[in-house]
Amino acid sequence: MGTGPDLLWEHTPGKIDAKVLLEFVCCRLAGLPGGAGALALAADGVGAQLPVWRRSRPCTVVLDNASAHLDKAFKGRSDQLARIGVELFYLPPRSHELNDIERVWRSAKYEDYPHRGHTSVDAIAAAVDQALARQRTHIQGSAANFTRTA
């Protein structure tokens, strides 16, 4: 990951539940070796050594009220995630205008992925990857322009 904002995604077959979300946050966002299975040890340590592992730069994950976000299997690990450098920030209910990802999805869907006549799952995945990669470039370019201006 670079030093600026980034957009991360992952192809996930089936339902995205709290377990899948926790694994994504631990592996992809935090970079925790061993993923969610290592969270308790990394955060709680052994004896007086707290924590054993910590992310090099703090990270804030903005969440809405999707069921996976609120599930105890995910939300119940927020203290451990905070100890390894990942803070969870929950948006108020029914506040789509505060959720930046909604604008990213809308732009990806209507500007970067207008053709929806794909004939295979692999073709859909490739088109979605391409659309989200363009969004990542837009986000990083905007952040760089803002930094230069500031």
MORA-V48991 format. One record per pair of residues at least 6 apart in sequence whose C-alpha atoms are under 6 Angstrom apart, sorted by the first residue. I is the first residue (numbers start at 0). J is the second residue. If there is no record, write none. Layout:
# MORA-V48991
I;J  I;J
This chain:
# MORA-V48991
6;135  16;67  17;67  17;72  17;73  21;73  22;34  22;35  25;31  25;34  25;35  26;34  29;54  41;50  41;51  41;52  42;50  42;79  42;82  42;83  43;49  43;50  44;50  44;51  53;83  53;84  54;83  54;84  57;84  57;85  58;85  59;85  59;86  59;87  60;87  60;88  61;88  61;89  62;89  63;89  63;90  107;130  111;130  112;130  117;123
